[in-house]
């Protein structure tokens, strides 16, 4: 931390602190308790505290004699670009369709397995690769024993985005802080003690495999390596990580060629930077990872710790403080308990409304920390991974998971963080076009069940789940939704080719089913679900599952409307509208449920975790309690039969569905299920880990982010032509206040409620126009002026 004079550095700090204070004053003041507390060091990854800046991540364990910080960088992908498409797959398509049209799904599935899956082993091919950890920063403290520690505390501050550990050993208070800065692209580890010359430690840097660590001058370490490309003739991704130590008092000495020894310091700051040479659809596109990591280090090292912290928090709070939420008074002692204790108590019925607010804000914290403009999207674990084999390779699954990651973005005022998702879509255009031609002889582009950093768009390696074809249409729903929230015409113009290409693909591959002449997809799946044929045989491959037809109605309608707004492709618009009218409608079976398939097949697993056929409830909105009550009742019947047991992400999805259907108590019951405390060692059930991460199990971040969207949905339901206030307020949350939620049409919403009834509604619109507001049976249309604020009472009467 050199380069500027002390006066210059502290002058800059003073200016920034002034800016930070001004920002806080103009933003919402945090409501309620925003600390995630722990009572002991983390034993495993799922008890550690995550921090991130969208690209870099650090997970702090809080050990006493040994501190471990797992490091991540969002582009750390093994594997390499490769063509997984079968070159002759399209030749088999007519026969697959003939079998499906004849009702022989089992034979069709056999042929799909033989000739219509990915050319290699799909995600099992080493070229597909996996997201991997960057490495581990290990700190060993001289003269400490875990058993001697007292007054141990560990907490993650969601408002400040800092992970802290504090304890006393031999009368000395040790405090350790970790944060990951976006403005300075650096992980900061700050160590301090209450007694001079009491801080001695060894600093090491490593990972599971494929690394070399060496000392870098008198106060630094550098780790470099290359990941496995999965191909003999292709170089793997190269990465570099740097650590540099700064002390107040004491000495620093490089030892053993790969470690730093810090002796008798008063205070220590460790800076960690990292880069890769990833050159894919997003990211920094650094050709020389080691040099870029050095540049970042040189820049960060110019600033004192307090300036790094102030810059980090000013940036982070510019996102986080857009929304505040308080849920009324609970048990004060319980609110000061560890996250694990709060989960257990609330799961079994304790009154802890503050946990709902904390869980909501934790989801927002995770999204801010794992997805930033210009970077890669939040993956199955957001940004954080331990080792080199995370669950499902921590890739992007397109049959619900990556979409769920971004469900809270628009309503909780983080819509600008969806930029990485849009970059992913744009990056799939070329490989998805190749896949469309290779398998379907079709125009446009398509992506199936999963994708990776290298642009994988082929079907999966097994027909039972890999034939799911709706991934690209579902991704495009986020484009139109972002436009509905923002009205950003330039964004729509940028992303229109993506919507158009997806629409063109489906237009050119739909077929008429024989019974009604409806246009349907073929072959396809209802994601990961299986049904019985009339003769008792099991099948998964089908024509026109409900999720496909619902998605395509949305996609064709949205693309046609985008064309009209942009003044483009009138002929295509006409074709989309005509084709939309010929898609299979939502059907209700004789059992009163929404039908998942074209035919009333019986599910092999009636309690299956996927609820794909209810896409039209959420996120689609085609099934609406106000406008389609019969379909809404059929959706309720479907959810009742599916049951409340599920994996973590599925619980979150069902919460959203019940909230959309207006049943806040049922949604809240599922939230309690999601709070089921999961042992991070055994991982034998769904719920939440001690650090609040969602347990599928294993850890998947979509459950956290889906739950945040569901809590928002209990308080505000946004439709293209209507704002619904407190549509599904649970009786367990009778009092509260929220500010900053967003509604379609550029409206910012605040609500106060007491005794289960709204007492005040606050609205502000970004543009002139009419805003239709519904609270229960009361509906009012308001003429809004851009920037003006309206305050209404519980009867939607204007009071300010």
N, C-alpha and C positions, 0 to 999 in steps of 0.2 A: 504494500500500500504506500507506494511512493510515486514520484513524478511531479506532483504539485506541492507547493509550500503548504505548511499547516494552516496558515491563514486562508489560503485559497480554498483548501478542502473544506474547512469549517464554514467558510462563507457560502460555498455551494450547499452544504448541509442545511444551513439556516434558511436559505431560499427554498430548498425542497421541503423542509419541514413546514414552512409557511404555506406552500402549495398544498401539501398533504392535509393540513388543518382546514384549509379553505375547501378542499374537495370533500372532506368529511362533513363539513358544515352544510354543504349544498346537497349532500346525499342523505339517505335515510340513516337514522341512528339505529344501531343494532338493538333488537329487542330480545329479552330473555337471555338465558345462559347459552353461550356458544362454545363451550369447552367440552371436548370428548375426553373423559378422564380414565386413567388406568391406575391400578394399585400396585403393580409389580412390573418388572421387565418383561418384554415379549419373549416367549419361548420359541415361537414360530412366526412365520411371515404374516399369518392372519391375525396376529395380535399387535403388529407393528403399526407405526404412524406414518401415513403417506403424505408427501409433499410433491408438488410438481409445477412446471411452468408451461405445460403443453408439449414440450419436447424433452426436457430433462426431468427425471423423477428421482426422489430419494425417500427410502422407507427406513425409519429410525426405530431401533429395537429397545433402546433405553437400558442397556446392561450397565452394571456397576463396574466390575473389574475389566470387562470386555464390552466395548460398544461396537455394534455392527450397523452399518448403513448400506442397504441394498441400493444399487444405482441402476438407473434405466435411461435409455435414449430411444425415442419413439421409432427411429428407423433401423434399429438393431434387428435385422432380418437375415437369417440364413436363407439358403436357396438362391435361385436366380431366374431371370426371365426365360420362359420356354413355352413351346406350343403344345398344349395338352389336348387339342382337338383331334378327333378321329377324322381323317381326310375323306373317308367314304361313308360317314354316318348317314348322310342325307339319303343314300340309296335304300337304307332300311326303313326310312320314315313311312312310305306308303304301306308297307306290310304291317308295321306297328299300328298304324291308324286303322287299317282294315280289321285287325283283330279287335281293337277297342270298339269300333263301330259295330262289330258282330257280337260284342258282349263277352269276349274271351280275354279278360284282363290278365289272367294268369299267364297265358301264352304270350301276350304282349309284354308283360314284365320280364319274362324269360328272354325275349328278344332284346329288350332294352338292356338287360344285364350283359348280354353277349356283344352288342354292337352299338349301343347308344350312350355309354358312359364315357368318362374321360379316357384318353388314349393310354395313359400310364396309370399309376395307382392314385391319381388325384391328390388329395391332401397327404396320402401316405408316400408319395414320391419325394425323395430327398430334395429335388429341385423346387418343390412347393415351398419348402422351408418352414421356419417357425420364428415367431417373435422370441427374443432372448434377453436375458438381463445383460446390462452393460458390465457389471462387476460388483465387487464388494469393497467398501472402505472399512477397514478393521482398525480399531483403536484399543490398545492394551495399556492399562494404567498401572504404573509401578506402585507397589505397596498396598494395593487394595484387595479386599476380600468381600465377596457378595454378602456374606453373613454379617459383616460388620456395619452394613449400611442401615441407617434409620431415617425416619421422616421422609420416606420415599414417596415421590409424586411424579406422575407423568401425564402430560395432557397435550392435546392438539387443539389449537385456537383457530376456530373456523373464520373468525373475523380478521385475524391478523395473519393467517396462513403460516404459522410457526409451530413446529413440534418441539416440546420442551421436556427435559428430564431433570429432576432435582432431588438430591438426597444429602445426607450427612454421614461422613466417615471420620472417625477420630476428631470430632469437634469441628470439622471443616465442611462447609456447605459447598457442594459441587453442582453447578448448573450448566446444562448443555442445551443448545438451541440449534435447530436445523430448519432452513427454509430454502426454497428454490426460486430464484429470481428470473422473471421474464425480461425486464429491461436490461439486465446485465448478463443474461444467459449463463448463470453460474449457480452451483449448489454451494451453500454457505453452512459450515459447521462452526459454531462459536462455543468455546469452553471458557468458563470462568470459575473462580474459587473465592471463598470469603477470607482466606488467609494468604498472605504473600508467599511466593516461592513454593506453592503446594501442588503444582500441576506438572506431573511427569508422565510421559506416555510414549508409546511406539506406534507409528502410523504405517500401515501396510495397504496395498492395493492389489487386488487380484480378481480372478473369476474361475469358473469351473474348468474351462479348457481354452485352448487357442489364445494364449496371451503371453506377453513378455513384459515384465515390469522392471524398470531400472531407475536409479536416482537421477535427478535432473538438477545439477548444481547443488548448492549447500542446503536448499530448503524445499526441494520439489521432487515429485515422482511422476513418471510417465509410463502408461501402460498402452501397448499397441498390439494389434493382431488382425487376423482375417477370419471370418466365419466360413463355414462349409457351404460351398455353392451347390452341392449335390451333383455336380458334373465335373468330370475329369479335366475338361479343357476350358473351363470357365473360372475366372478368379472370383473368390467370394468377397463379400462386402468387407471393407477395411474400416477400422475404428481406431480412435485414440482417446485416451482419458488422461487428464493432468490433475495433479494435486500440488498445491503450494501452501506452505505453512508460514504464518506470521505470528509473532509472539510479542507480548509486553513482559519484559524481564525474561530471564532464563536463556537457554541456548538451544540451537537446533543442529543436529549432526546427522549426516547421511551414514547409514550402516548397512553392512552385508550386501551392498549393491542394489537393494530393492526396498529399503525401509528408511524412515526418518525417526530419530530419537530426539524427543523434546524433553529437556531436563529443567526442573525447578522454575517454571514460568508462572507469572501471575494471571495471564490470559492468553488464549490461543485461538486464532481464526484459521480454519482450513478452507481454501477455495478449491472447488472441483469443476472443471470444464470438460466437455467431451464433444466429439464430432464423428461423423462417418462420411464415407464417399457415396452414399446413396444418391442416385440420380433419377428417381422415379417420379410419380405424379405430383409430389409435393415435397416440402422440406427445403433444406438449405442448398442442396446441390453442390456440396463441397468436394472438389476433386482431391484435395490434400487434407485428409482428416487431421493429421498431426499439426499441420500449420494453422488450421482454423481453430483448433482447440488452444493453440498457443496465443493466437490473436485475442480470443475471448479472455484468456487468463491475463494477458497484459492489460486489457482494458479494465477488467474487474479489479485488478490489483492496484489501480490508481486511486481507489476510493476507500475510505475508512469503513469499518463495519457498520456504524450507525447510518451512514449514507446509503450503503447497500440495502440495509433493512428498510429505510424510509422509502427508497425508490421502489423496492419490491412491494411494500404494503400499499403505497399510493396506486400502483398499477393494479394490484389484485383487488383492492377495494373499489376501484372504478367499475368492476363487474359485480362483486359480491354485494355491495351496499345498494344496489338498485332495488332489491326487495328485502323488506323486513317482515317478520312474522312472529307474533306472540300468541300463545294459545290459552291464556288464563292461568290461574294459580293452581299449583299442585302441591305435593308433599315436599317441603323445602329440603328436608334431609335426603330424600330420594334424589332430588335434582343435583345434589352435591356428590352423589355416589358415582362409582365407576360405570362406564358404559355397559359392561357385562352385567352388573347388578341391576341397572335400570332396565335392560332388555328382559331379564328374567322376571322382574317384578311386574312390568307392564304386560308381558306375554300372559302372565297368570292373573291379570285383572286389576293390578294396582292403578290408582289414578295418577298418571304422569303425563298430562297434556303437553308439558314442555318437551317430552321425548319426540312427539310428532313434529314439533317445530325444529328440533335439533336434527332429526332424521332428514327432514325436508332440506335444511340448509347444508347438511353433510353431502347430499346429492349434488347440490349446486356447487359446493366446494370441489367435489370430484370432477365435475364437468369443466369448471374453470381451470383446474389443474392439469387436465389431460387433453384438452382440445383448444387450440388457439389458431387464429387466422394465419395461413401460410404453412401450417404444419400438417401432420398426418392425423386422421380421425382417431377418436377414442376407440380402442379395440375391445375384445371380450373382457380384458382386465383393465381397461382404461389406458393406463400408461405403465402400470407397475407389474413386474414379473420377477419371479424368483427362479434362478437356474436357467436351463436351456430347453426345458420341456414343459411349458405352461399348458394348462388344460385347453384342448382343441387348438393348440398352437397359438392361442390368443390372437386369432386372425379376425376377419370381419365376416360374420355370418349374416346373410342377406334374407333369411326367412323369418326374422323378427328382431334379432339381437342388436345389430348396429343401428337399426331404426329406433329401437327402444332407448338406446343411449342418447338419442337426440330429441326424444319426446318432451323433456322438460325445457328445452332450450327456448322456444318461442314464448310459452306462457310465463316463464320465470325470468324474462328480460335478458336472456343470454342468446338471442337469435344470431348475433354476430359470430358466435362460436361454432355455428354450423358450417362455416366456410370450408373446413377440412373435409367434411362429408361431400360437399359439392365438388371439391377437387378430386375426390375418389371417383365420383361418377364420371367426371370428364376424362379421367385416366382410363376408364373402362371402355371408352368408345371404340378404339381401334381393335383391341383384342375381342371385345364383345361383338363387333361387326364380323370378325373372322369366324367366331363361334356360330353366329346366326346363319352364315352361309354354309358352314361345314355340316351342321346338323339339320337345319331346316330349309336350306336353300332360300333363305328369307332375307329381306332388306333390313336396314336398321341395325340395332345392337341388342344383345341380351346378356345377362349374367344370371347364374343359377343360385346355388345355395351358399357358396362361400367365395371369398376372394382374399388375396394377400397383397403384399407390397409389390409384387411383380405382375399384377394384372390378370390373375387367373379368372376365367369366365366359363370354363367348361362345365358340363354336368358333373355331379359327384360320382364317386366310384361304385356306388350301389344304387340300383334302380329304386329301392324302397324309400329312399330319401333324396337321392341325387337328381331325380327328374323334376324337382320343383323348379318351375320356370318363371315365377312371378317376381323374382328379386329385383329386376331392373325397373319394373313398373312401381313397385313399392318404394324404391329409392326416389323415384320422381315425385312421389307424393310430397316429399319434403321441400321440393322446389316450389311447388304451387302454394304450399302452406306458408313458406317464408314470404312469398309475394303477398298473400292475403294479410299477413301481419304487418308488412312494411309498406306495401304499395310501391316498391322499388322497381321502376320500369327498366332501368339499366341492368339490374340483376336479372330480371326476367329475360331481357334480350340476350344476355350472356348465356343463360342456361336453356333457352328455348331449343337450340339444336339437340340437346340431350333428351328433352321431352319428345321432340319430334322423332328422333331416331328410335326411341323406345316404342312409340306409337306405331311407327312404320313396321317395326318387327312384328308386333302382334297382329296388325292388319293383314300382313302377308302370310301368317301361319295359322290363323283361325280356320276351323272346319265346321260344317253343319252337322250337328248330331241328328240321328235318324228319327227320333220320336216326335220332336217339336220343331225341328229345323233351326234351333238356336245355334248361334255361333259360339264355339267353345275352343279352348286350348286342348291340344293332344300331341304327345303324351304329357302328363303332369302328375303332381302329387298334391294332396293336402298336407302341408309340411309334417313329415316324420310320422304320419298316422297311417293306420292299417285298418282294413275293413274285411268283412266276410262276404264272399260271393254267395249267390243263392244256393249253390251246391255245397257250401260250407268251407270251401278253400279260401285261403287268405290272399289278399292282394293289396298293393299300395298304388300302383300305376293306374291312372284313370284319365277321363276326359273332364274338362271344365269343372274342377272343384270350386266350391263357393268363393274361396278366397281369390281365385283367378278372376272370376266374373265380376266380383265386387271391385277389385283393383282396377280392372280394365274400364269399368264404367267411370270410375274416378279419373283415370289417366286420360281417356278419350275426351271426357268433358273438360278437364283442366287444360289439355293441349288445345282443344278447339277454342276455349275462351282466351287462352294466351295468344293464339293466332289472331283473334279478333282485336284484342287490345293492341297488338303490335302491328296490325295491318299486313299480315303475312298469310300466304298459302290458303287462299279462299277455297280452292278445290279440295285440298286435304281436309280443311275444316268441315266441309260438307260430307266428305266420306266418313270422317270420324263420328259425326252426329248420326249418320245413317247406320253405321256399324254398331254404335252404342245401343241403339234401339233394338238390335237383333241379338244382343247378349242374353245368356240365360238369366232369368230373374231370380231373386232370392225366393226360395221355396220353403214352405212350412210342411213338415211331415205329419203323418197321421198321429204321431205322439205329441204334437204341438210344439216341436222344436224346429229351429232353423236347420235345414238339411245341409250337411257338410259336403255331400257329393251330389251329382246329378240324379242318382238313383238312391232310394232309401236304404242304403247299405247299413248293416249293423256293425258298430265299432268293435274291434277286437279288445280295445281298452276303453271302456266308457268314461274313465277318469283321466284320459290322456292329458298331459301337461299343455299341449298346444290347443289354442282356442281359435284357430285360424279362420273358421267360417264366420266368426263374429267380427271380422275386420270392418264390416260395414257399420258396427256400433262405434268402435274406436280402432284405429284413428280415422276411419272413413267418414262416419257421420250420416250414411244413407239410412240407417236404422235409427230412429229418433222417437223418444217417448211422446213428444209433442205432435209430430207430423205423421208418424207411422206407428200408432199404438199397438196394432196387432203384431207387427214384426217385432216391436220392442218386447211384447209379452213372450213371443217365441224365443227371443234371445235370453230372456230371464229363465225360461224353462230349460234352455240349453245349458246355462251356467249352473242351475240347480243340479242337473244330472251329472255334469262334469265334476261337481263337488269342490270343496275348499282345500283339498290337499293338493300340493303341487311342489315343483322346484321353486327356487327363489325368484327367478325372473317371471315365472308363470303366475306366482302369487301377485306380483306387481301388476301384471297385465289384467288379471281378474279384478284387482282393485279398480283399475281404470274403467273396466267395463261396467262394474256395479255403480261407480260414480256417474258414468254417462247415463245409466238407466235410472239415476235419481235415488239410489239406495245407499245413503252414506253410512248407515249402521253396518250393512253387509261389507262395504268397502273397508270400514275401520276394523271389523272382525278379521279380515284378511291381513290388514296391517299388523294386528297382534300376532297372527300366524308368522308373518315375516320377521317379527321380533323374537321368534323362538331362538333362544340362545344355543348356538351350535358349538360343540367342543371342537376346537381347531385341530386337535390331534386325531380324533376318531372320524370327524366329518361324516356322520352317519345320517344326517337329516337336513332338510331345508330350513332356512331362517337367516340369522345374522351371526357373524363371527364377533368376537369380543371388541374388535376395532370398528365395528358397524359395517364392515364390508358384507355384501350379500353372499350368502352360501347357497350355491345351486344345489348341493356342493359339487365341485370345488368353487372357489371364488370366481364370480362373474359380476362385473360392474353394472350390467343392465338391470338387475334387480334393484339396486340402489337408485339408479336414474329413473327407472319406471315408477318406483314408489314416490319419488319427488314429483313427477308429473301427476300421479294419482292424487296426492295431497293437494296440489294446486287445483286439480279437477274437482275436488270436493267443494272448493271455494269459488271457482270461476269456470264456467263452460263457455268457450268462445266458438261461435259459429260465423260463417261469412256474413250473415245478415242480422245477428242477434248476440247480445251479451247477456248471459244468464248468471245471476249472482246467487251465491250459496246454494247451488242446485242439489248438493248432496252432503249437507252439513251433518256430521255424526252427532248423535246425542251425547257422546262422550266428550265432545269439544264444544260446550255451550257458550263459552266466551272467548273472544279473541280479536285481534286486529292484524290485518295484512295491508301492506302498501307496496305498490310497484309492479303488481302482476300486469301482464299485457294481454290484450284482446285483439282479435282480428280487426283490421281497419285502423290500426295505429292508435289504439286507445290504451291509456294507462289507468289502472283501477286500484282503488283502495277501499277496504270494507272494514267496518267495526260491527261486532255483534255481541249481544248479551242475552242470557237466558234462551239461547237458541234462535234469537230473532235479530235480523239486521237492524241496527240503529242509525248507521250513517254509511252513505256510499259516496266515494270521491272519484271523479272522472276527469281525465284530461286527454284531449285528442291532438294528434300531430297535424291534422288537416281539417278543413271545413267539411261539414256534411252532417247527415242525420245518423244518430246512433240509437238503435232500438235496444232497450234494456228490459229484461224480464226478471222479476223476483217473485217466485211462486206463481200465483195467478195474476199478479199485477204486471202490466206491460205498459211501457211508455216510450215514445219516440222523442228524442232530444235533438235540437238543432245545436251542433257544436261548432265553435270557431277554433281554428288552429291555435294551439297554445293556451287557450282559455280553460279554466277549471270550473267544474260544477260540483256542488255538494247537494246530496239528496237525503231525505229521511227514509224511514222504513216503509213508507207508502209511496216512495219514489216521487215525493214532492220536493221541489227545489227549495233549499234553505240557505244557499250560499253560492 
